[in-house]
């Protein structure tokens, strides 16, 4: 179980903001899926008015999340490309460990993008 989650926020101008959430502050994110939108005040009260969309992430072992798999499970899939496997030879397929699309307590990194901007600018690191 990861003790903190790093949230990478991609902005419309191409810049990225990074937020670290620790402990019980991560609980409102549990149950959300890749591709789902949420309000910004869930992760920080300063982001009131923002709307974010989850685009991906990885768990504490580095296993990437894939949107086709429902729930918080980890399973091995036969992949020919896409999230979790970049093929080097045309036509090659490989069995890789992939994580489901649901956010749970063992997610160490979460990627989101801004859908609707709020009044205050995002904090930059």
N, C-alpha and C positions, 0 to 999 in steps of 0.2 A: 504494500500500500504506500503510495506516494504521500509525503507530508505536505507538499506544496504543488501548486500548478502554475506553470508559466503560460500566460496568455499573450500570444503575438497578434496584434491588431493591425491589419493591413488597411491603410487609408486610401482614399481616391487619388491623392496626389503621388502615390507610389512610396510614401514613407511608412515606416512600421513603428508602432509603439509597443513596449513590452511591460506587462504588469505581472507581478508575482502575488498570488493569493495563497494564504496558508490556513491550515486548520479548518474550522467549521464555516468559514466564509465561503468555502467552495460548495457547500451543500445545495444552494439554489440551482447550480448547474447540473446536478445529478438528474439523470433521466432525459436530458436533452439529447437529440441525435444530430449527426452530421447533416447539414442542409437546413436545419431548423433555425428560425430567427428568435432572438430574445432581446429584452430591453437592457440598456446599459447600466441602469441603477442596480442591477443584480450583482455586478462585479465591483462597482465603485459608485458611491452616491454622487460624485462629481460628474458622472457620465449620464445624468438625467437628460432625457431627450434623444439620446443615441439609440439606434437599433443596430444590432450586430447579427451576422449570419455565421454559423459554424462551418468551416470548410475542411477541417481535418484535425489531426493530432496524433499523439502516440502515448503509450503507457510507460510505466517506470522501467520497463526492459527495452524500450525503443521500438516495440512492435507498432506499426502504423495502423490507424483506423481506416476502415473501408466502408463506404456508404451502403453497399449491397447487403452486408451482413447485419441482421437485426439483433439487438440485445448487446450485452457487455461481454460476450463470449470471445474466446480465441480459438481459431481453427486453422488447419492447413488447407490451402486452396491451390489448385492447379492453375497457375497464371501464365498468360502470354504477354503481359504488359500492364501498364496502368499503375495505380497506387500499390506500393509494396514490392514491385519488381520491374526493373528496366532491362529488357532483353538486349543482348549484345549480338545475337545471330538471328536472322530472320527465320521465323517459324518455330523457334525454340520455346518450349514451355517448361515451367519449373514449379514444384510444389513449395510454397512459402507460407510462413506463419503470419496470419493477419488477425486483427482485432475487429470486433463489431463496432457499429456506429454509435452506440449509446455511451454517454459520458458517465463514468462512475468514479469512485474514490482512488483508483489506481492510475488515472490519467495524469501524466506528468507535464504534458505540453498540449496546448489547445490553440489551433489557428482559427482566427475569426476575421471577417472583413466588415467594414462599415457599410451599412445599407442606408441609414438616415443619420445625418449629422445633428448634433445638439448645439447649444449655445456656446459652451466652453470648449477650448481646444483640448485635444488629448495630451496627456503628459508624455513627454518624449524622454527616452533614456539614451 
